[in-house]
Amino acid sequence: MDKDTVKKVRIALVQREWTQSDLARQVGISAAYLSLVMKGHRCVPDLEVRILEMLDLSRRTEGPPETHKKHESQVES
């Protein structure tokens, strides 16, 4: 998990008054494994998605509409 995502997760945990153990329980993994994921020692994209969904977070970046249009045109080329 990248540092920005970890920061968002930690903030969301504080806002919900959850511990990492609480989050781990909610997504069905051990607290120790969640710790490894958050430290970047395990890369499990599906798990990261579940974590973000559980906390109502999104990985997509938001920017001005022209940024999105530029990206879309680059993809089409």
MDAnalysis code that builds the backbone (N, CA, C; Angstrom):
import MDAnalysis as mda
import numpy as np

u = mda.Universe.empty(231, n_residues=77, atom_resindex=np.repeat(np.arange(77), 3), trajectory=True)
u.add_TopologyAttr("name", ["N", "CA", "C"] * 77)
u.add_TopologyAttr("resid", np.arange(1, 78))
u.add_TopologyAttr("resname", ["MET", "ASP", "LYS", "ASP", "THR", "VAL", "LYS", "LYS", "VAL", "ARG", "ILE", "ALA", "LEU", "VAL", "GLN", "ARG", "GLU", "TRP", "THR", "GLN", "SER", "ASP", "LEU", "ALA", "ARG", "GLN", "VAL", "GLY", "ILE", "SER", "ALA", "ALA", "TYR", "LEU", "SER", "LEU", "VAL", "MET", "LYS", "GLY", "HIS", "ARG", "CYS", "VAL", "PRO", "ASP", "LEU", "GLU", "VAL", "ARG", "ILE", "LEU", "GLU", "MET", "LEU", "ASP", "LEU", "SER", "ARG", "ARG", "THR", "GLU", "GLY", "PRO", "PRO", "GLU", "THR", "HIS", "LYS", "LYS", "HIS", "GLU", "SER", "GLN", "VAL", "GLU", "SER"])
u.atoms.positions = np.array([
    [0.862, -1.170, 0.000],
    [0.000, 0.000, 0.000],
    [0.907, 1.231, 0.000],
    [0.613, 2.178, -0.874],
    [1.471, 3.355, -0.949],
    [1.235, 4.287, 0.246],
    [2.190, 5.173, 0.469],
    [2.164, 6.030, 1.660],
    [0.932, 6.923, 1.726],
    [0.501, 7.456, 0.583],
    [-0.683, 8.317, 0.579],
    [-1.935, 7.540, 0.984],
    [-2.039, 6.323, 0.488],
    [-3.190, 5.492, 0.829],
    [-3.171, 5.129, 2.306],
    [-1.999, 4.790, 2.816],
    [-1.874, 4.465, 4.242],
    [-2.308, 5.662, 5.083],
    [-1.896, 6.843, 4.670],
    [-2.276, 8.053, 5.409],
    [-3.798, 8.216, 5.423],
    [-4.432, 8.010, 4.268],
    [-5.893, 8.113, 4.190],
    [-6.563, 7.071, 5.086],
    [-6.020, 5.863, 5.076],
    [-6.586, 4.794, 5.902],
    [-6.454, 5.158, 7.378],
    [-5.290, 5.630, 7.778],
    [-5.088, 5.992, 9.189],
    [-6.038, 7.111, 9.621],
    [-6.221, 8.097, 8.763],
    [-7.148, 9.189, 9.076],
    [-8.569, 8.650, 9.218],
    [-8.965, 7.781, 8.290],
    [-10.309, 7.200, 8.342],
    [-10.500, 6.375, 9.613],
    [-9.466, 5.665, 10.027],
    [-9.559, 4.879, 11.262],
    [-9.779, 5.791, 12.466],
    [-9.041, 6.873, 12.529],
    [-9.186, 7.821, 13.640],
    [-10.592, 8.421, 13.634],
    [-11.065, 8.798, 12.455],
    [-12.398, 9.398, 12.355],
    [-13.486, 8.433, 12.824],
    [-13.289, 7.157, 12.575],
    [-14.276, 6.147, 12.976],
    [-14.027, 5.608, 14.384],
    [-12.912, 6.040, 14.968],
    [-12.489, 5.528, 16.272],
    [-12.294, 4.017, 16.218],
    [-11.683, 3.565, 15.118],
    [-11.359, 2.157, 14.916],
    [-9.865, 1.956, 15.110],
    [-9.505, 0.764, 15.487],
    [-8.104, 0.362, 15.513],
    [-7.818, -0.424, 14.234],
    [-6.546, -0.714, 13.999],
    [-6.214, -1.574, 12.868],
    [-6.838, -2.952, 13.068],
    [-6.926, -3.387, 14.302],
    [-7.561, -4.680, 14.590],
    [-9.030, -4.668, 14.191],
    [-9.708, -3.558, 14.454],
    [-11.114, -3.433, 14.047],
    [-11.247, -3.542, 12.532],
    [-10.392, -2.825, 11.822],
    [-10.435, -2.859, 10.360],
    [-10.113, -4.257, 9.846],
    [-9.100, -4.872, 10.412],
    [-8.718, -6.221, 9.992],
    [-9.889, -7.184, 10.158],
    [-10.559, -7.089, 11.278],
    [-11.712, -7.950, 11.544],
    [-12.801, -7.716, 10.494],
    [-13.024, -6.460, 10.143],
    [-14.067, -6.120, 9.171],
    [-13.764, -6.669, 7.773],
    [-12.491, -6.699, 7.398],
    [-12.142, -7.191, 6.058],
    [-11.752, -8.668, 6.058],
    [-11.739, -9.280, 7.235],
    [-11.530, -10.723, 7.314],
    [-10.086, -11.189, 7.292],
    [-9.195, -10.386, 7.849],
    [-7.788, -10.780, 7.939],
    [-7.297, -10.534, 9.359],
    [-6.101, -11.012, 9.648],
    [-5.540, -10.769, 10.978],
    [-4.968, -9.355, 11.049],
    [-4.876, -8.848, 12.252],
    [-4.290, -7.526, 12.459],
    [-2.824, -7.522, 12.025],
    [-2.138, -8.625, 12.248],
    [-0.728, -8.722, 11.855],
    [-0.584, -8.623, 10.333],
    [-1.483, -9.290, 9.610],
    [-1.413, -9.247, 8.145],
    [-1.745, -7.845, 7.638],
    [-2.736, -7.201, 8.243],
    [-3.068, -5.829, 7.861],
    [-1.865, -4.918, 8.077],
    [-1.171, -5.116, 9.162],
    [0.021, -4.321, 9.437],
    [1.058, -4.490, 8.326],
    [1.259, -5.722, 7.879],
    [2.206, -5.979, 6.785],
    [1.768, -5.283, 5.497],
    [0.476, -5.321, 5.223],
    [-0.053, -4.667, 4.020],
    [0.169, -3.160, 4.109],
    [-0.140, -2.593, 5.256],
    [-0.011, -1.145, 5.412],
    [1.444, -0.686, 5.403],
    [2.351, -1.549, 5.803],
    [3.776, -1.208, 5.768],
    [4.390, -1.452, 4.394],
    [3.600, -2.023, 3.487],
    [4.101, -2.279, 2.141],
    [4.851, -3.585, 1.994],
    [4.792, -4.439, 3.013],
    [5.484, -5.727, 2.949],
    [4.671, -6.786, 2.207],
    [3.399, -6.510, 2.000],
    [2.526, -7.393, 1.223],
    [1.733, -6.518, 0.264],
    [1.685, -6.922, -0.979],
    [0.924, -6.181, -1.987],
    [-0.217, -7.071, -2.466],
    [-1.413, -6.743, -2.024],
    [-2.590, -7.526, -2.378],
    [-3.659, -6.544, -2.870],
    [-3.669, -6.271, -4.183],
    [-4.585, -5.256, -4.716],
    [-6.052, -5.477, -4.341],
    [-6.528, -6.715, -4.405],
    [-7.929, -6.971, -4.052],
    [-8.203, -6.621, -2.594],
    [-7.258, -6.905, -1.740],
    [-7.413, -6.583, -0.323],
    [-7.407, -5.073, -0.120],
    [-6.533, -4.385, -0.826],
    [-6.503, -2.926, -0.717],
    [-7.839, -2.329, -1.136],
    [-8.430, -2.877, -2.181],
    [-9.740, -2.401, -2.630],
    [-10.781, -2.633, -1.536],
    [-10.767, -3.812, -0.925],
    [-11.724, -4.105, 0.162],
    [-11.545, -3.143, 1.325],
    [-10.298, -2.856, 1.664],
    [-10.016, -1.930, 2.769],
    [-10.568, -0.544, 2.437],
    [-10.279, -0.072, 1.237],
    [-10.740, 1.254, 0.832],
    [-12.263, 1.320, 0.772],
    [-12.884, 0.268, 0.273],
    [-14.349, 0.236, 0.233],
    [-14.930, 0.234, 1.641],
    [-14.329, -0.519, 2.538],
    [-14.811, -0.591, 3.915],
    [-14.786, 0.790, 4.570],
    [-13.798, 1.584, 4.203],
    [-13.634, 2.912, 4.802],
    [-14.228, 4.027, 3.939],
    [-14.928, 3.654, 2.873],
    [-15.524, 4.628, 1.948],
    [-14.483, 5.575, 1.365],
    [-13.339, 5.025, 1.019],
    [-12.274, 5.811, 0.400],
    [-12.169, 5.424, -1.064],
    [-11.557, 6.281, -1.832],
    [-11.391, 6.011, -3.257],
    [-9.936, 6.188, -3.633],
    [-9.442, 5.345, -4.530],
    [-8.057, 5.466, -4.996],
    [-7.940, 6.468, -6.134],
    [-9.054, 6.808, -6.794],
    [-8.944, 7.688, -7.956],
    [-8.580, 9.096, -7.507],
    [-7.830, 9.748, -8.333],
    [-7.442, 11.118, -8.028],
    [-8.402, 12.051, -8.724],
    [-8.659, 13.140, -8.078],
    [-9.556, 14.118, -8.668],
    [-8.741, 15.331, -9.060],
    [-9.051, 15.865, -10.195],
    [-8.359, 17.043, -10.676],
    [-9.280, 17.827, -11.566],
    [-8.767, 18.881, -12.153],
    [-9.595, 19.670, -13.054],
    [-10.056, 18.825, -14.237],
    [-11.228, 19.113, -14.783],
    [-11.745, 18.323, -15.905],
    [-10.777, 18.224, -17.071],
    [-10.012, 19.290, -17.340],
    [-9.092, 19.224, -18.473],
    [-8.009, 18.169, -18.260],
    [-7.666, 17.901, -17.018],
    [-6.692, 16.851, -16.727],
    [-7.245, 15.504, -17.155],
    [-8.516, 15.265, -16.824],
    [-9.144, 14.003, -17.192],
    [-9.261, 13.883, -18.707],
    [-9.620, 14.985, -19.380],
    [-9.756, 14.952, -20.833],
    [-8.414, 14.654, -21.483],
    [-7.360, 15.274, -20.976],
    [-6.039, 15.045, -21.540],
    [-5.661, 13.579, -21.389],
    [-5.926, 13.027, -20.213],
    [-5.605, 11.627, -19.962],
    [-6.395, 10.722, -20.902],
    [-7.684, 11.020, -21.081],
    [-8.518, 10.200, -21.951],
    [-8.014, 10.241, -23.384],
    [-7.593, 11.416, -23.854],
    [-7.106, 11.512, -25.231],
    [-5.790, 10.770, -25.394],
    [-4.978, 10.751, -24.345],
    [-3.725, 10.011, -24.414],
    [-3.988, 8.518, -24.487],
    [-5.011, 8.063, -23.796],
    [-5.350, 6.648, -23.788],
    [-5.857, 6.222, -25.164],
    [-6.651, 7.097, -25.807],
    [-7.223, 6.770, -27.108],
    [-6.166, 6.714, -28.201],
    [-5.097, 7.477, -28.075],
    [-4.068, 7.544, -29.122],
    [-3.313, 6.256, -29.264],
])
